[in-house]
Amino acid sequence: MDIFEKCHKFEDADKAKEQGFYPYFYPVGSAEDTEVIVDGKKKIMLGSNNYLGLTTHPKIKEAAKKAIDEYGTGSCGSRFLNGTLDIHIELEKELAKFVKKEAALVFSTGYQTNLGIMSALLGKNDVVVLDKWDHASIVDGTRLGFAQVMRFRHNDMDHLRKILDKIPKEKGILIVVDGVFSMEGDIAKLPELVEIKKEYGARLMIDDAHSIGVLGPNGAGTADYFNMFDEVDLIMCTFSKSFASLGGFVAGDAKVIDYIKHFGRPMIFSASLPPAMVAAARAALEIIKTDKKRREHLWKVAKMWQDGLRNMGFDIGDTQTPIVPIIIGDDQKTFYFWKALMDAGVYTNPVITPAVPPGRQLLRTSIMATHTEEQIQKALHITGEIGRKMGIVK
Ligand SMILES: Cc1ncc(COP(=O)(O)O)c(C=O)c1O
């Protein structure tokens, strides 16, 4: 048996390309902004995680350029050895303060952050309990640990309790949920999760990749939204969304963060975040802390998009955030809708099984703080016309 045989037999992507319906790895020929250039044409961007629209902010670009001038382009080593710069430490202090924790630790991507947390914390005597809709990086992280993995139905607190009831008392338990769920934009039930974690003596971790910068009076994420910083044990986030950079961090008690620092494999065996990305994340954090108007506008245009779609009869699930799914419920229809929107000048992301459960195939749309009301109105008009033509709405 040739190990490459499966590669030669894999034809799904080629077939989709031949039919003109291949939506992945689609090159964008401009900055990730509210409008992007695709195939030489302008599209309204409704598919980026650039929630605060900071990737083109002059202060952030300037900070990144300055860091290159001062520190060069790469760190050329892991945090464990030569790759820790003084600006990593500064950023960590600023982040810990922002999310009201004793300490924070910066990784080179959000994905690696989750791998790092899980590989360090999950021992043989532990159980990790995940929401079924948790991000893939959390699931992959559990594969680097030695704990038993259990999963509860999405946001179903009764099912979570049933699962916890089965776990022997002597086991260590970590419950992990996304603060805002990445595909459907709904928010974790933090008050109930906190009650449950106390009842069962578990620890609670929130993946705030889609929440920090967006949720809460200070933009500090899910714990800020519910005013429950002390009750969440670990807060994790990525810099690849609202922070307009790359990298990620975890924040919590100093002793726990120190342990992850010494046992998280991506911290030790992968190179650290380059200076330009550190500086961009720091500059973005400053804007998140000070520019409340940006967040207010994000919510205004997100609400306009949600209301507009709902009023036309689209199923947008239980979203409460700028992530707005348009649920289609069928693979082929989802691709057709995606293609028609793209051809008409609206960029979205099609999501099919297994990324979502069967019946919940959707177009993932996401709004940015820099979208204008005119752009949202135009996108609504185009989406409505195509939706009616395809019989998705009346
Ligand atoms: C909920 C969640 N966690 C973690 C990650 C990983 O972050 P990154 O893309 O920065 O590696 C993502 C990214 O898609 C995410 O959506």
The ligand as an ORCA input file, in Angstrom:
! r2SCAN-3c Opt
* xyz 0 1
  C     -12.577     30.163     18.842
  C     -11.205     30.137     18.239
  N     -10.158     29.755     18.995
  C      -8.914     29.711     18.498
  C      -8.644     30.036     17.190
  C      -7.255     29.932     16.662
  O      -6.701     31.199     16.495
  P      -5.630     31.537     15.355
  O      -6.340     31.543     14.045
  O      -5.161     32.887     15.747
  O      -4.571     30.522     15.412
  C      -9.688     30.451     16.376
  C      -9.411     30.813     14.971
  O     -10.107     30.579     14.049
  C     -11.005     30.499     16.896
  O     -12.047     30.861     16.141
*
